Amino acid sequence: MFCWENYVYACRPCNGGKNNRFAEITQIGRVDVTRARGAPVAPPAPGEPAFVNPRLEDPLALMTMDLLETYIVLPKFGLNPVEKDRTDFTIETLKLNRDPLPDARKNAFGGYYSRLLAYRSEREAGASAAELDWMRLDLLATPHPTVWEEMKRQAHAISKIGSILGAVPEVRNW
């Protein structure tokens, strides 16, 4: 709320959760500096913004998604206390695991996986480069691209994903 960089576009539900909330990480911990309606504007004490800023850092470096069961976003294991606090604040404030997001992510996972199977089948059947490129663009236009990024990132740990990506390794660069 104190700088233009905080005005990141967000969908209505995410923006509604954020509203005018803002916090900073200081030496004493997370400090909520959300200004009450009608209160004077005053800059916060020096500290690091609590929100993960997708313009300056990769949220996937701090968050992961459970692709095996719940499809919820979680802080990555092994974060230092400040990173974990910032990640928790971002997930909670933006309500990144609210209904219907986990179900939508699960559906997106199925869509990505089906498109990968179709791509592999068409490639093995000798589809033209133009047809394969159309399939690539179709996959990349699928909603919830974070699911796609997580599928690539977690392929080593989830055999179902690893085997299909191993059969069509070029898709890792999409």
N, C-alpha and C positions, 0 to 999 in steps of 0.2 A: 504494500500500500504506500510505500515511500519512494518507489522508483518505477519508471516506465517498464522496466524489464519484468515486473510482476504481472503485467497485463498480458498473460498468455491465453490464447484462445482455448476454450474448453467447451465440451458439450454442456447443455443446460443443467443436467443433473449434477455433473462434477462441479460446475461453477456455482450451482446453488449450495452445494455442501461447503465449498470454500467461502463463498460470500465475501465478507471483508476480513476473514480470519487471517492472522499473520502471527508468527512466533519467531523468536530467535533463540539460538543456542549460545548461552553465555557461560562464563566460568561457574555460575551457580546452577546451571542446567537450562532446561527449556523454559523460556519466559514468554507468555502470551502477551502480545502487544496490540491485540485487536482494539481498535478505538470504539468506544461506546458511542451510540448515536448522540450527536450534539456535543460531544466532548471536544476540547481543543485538540488540534493536530499538533503532535509533538514527536520528534524522532525517537526511536527506541534507544536503549543502552547499546553500546557497541557489542556486536556479536555476529554470528553466522546465521543467515536465514534458515529457518527450519524446513521450509519446503524444498524438496528436490526440484531443481530447476532444469527442465529438459532442454533449455537453450544453452546451458553451460556444462551440463554433465549428462551422462548416459544413465537413465533410470534403470536400465537392465543391469548395470554394474552394482546396483544396490538392491534390486528386487528380483524375485523369481516367481514363477507360476507353477502351481501343482498341476501337472498334466496327467496324473495317474488317477486322481479321484475327485478332488473338489473344484479344481480350476480357479482357485482363489490366488490372489497376489500376496506374496509374503516377503519379508525382509530376507535377503540372502544370508546364509549361514556364514559366520566368521566376520561379520562387520564389527568395527570398533564401536564403542558406546555412542559416540556422536553420530556416526552414520546410521546406526540402528534407530536412534531417537528421531532423526530426520526422516528416515524411511517410514517408521511407525506413524509419525505425524502426518506425512503425506498420504499414506494409505487410509488412515482413519478420517482425516479431514475431507478428502475427496471422495470418501466412501467407495473406494475402488472395488470392494467386494459386495456391494449392495445387490439385491435382487433387481433385475434378472441377469446381471453380468456373468456370474459363474456358468449359468446355463447357456448363455450366448457364446461364451468362450468354448464350452464343450461342443456346441453345435459347429462353431468355426473350426475346431480341431477336426471334426469329422469331415467337414468340407475340404479342408486342406489335404487331409489324408486321402480322400477319394480322388481329388484332383491329381495328387502324386501318383496314385495307382493308374489312373487313366493316362497320364503323361508317360509313365513307364511302358504301358501296354502299346500306346501309339508309337513311341520311339522304337520299340522292339519290332513293331509291324512295318517299319520303314516310312513313317510319316515324314512329310517334307519339313524343311526348316521353318517355312512360313506357318505351317500347322502347329508345330511345336512352340513357336514363338507366340502364337495366339493363346495356346494353353498356358504358357508362362504368364502372359499378361492377365489372363483370367484368374489365375491363382493369386497374382499380386493385387488384384482388385477385390479380393475377398475381404469382408469386414474382419476386424480384430487382428491387424497385422502383428501385434505383439505375440499372439499365439504362434504365428508362423516363425517369428524370431526365436521364441522359446523352443519350438520343435527342433529347429536347427541346433540350438545351443544344447539341448538335452538329448540329442540323438545317441550320444555315447552311453547314456544311462537307461534308455528306454529302447529295448530291442525292436519293438514294432516300428519305431521311427528310424532307428539305425539301419535296419535292413533295407527299407525302401530308399533312404538317402544313399546307402552304399550302392544300390543298383543304378541310381541316377545321380552321380556325385555332382554334376554341373548345377543342380538346383541349390546347392549350398551357397552359391554366389548370387542368388536372386535376391 
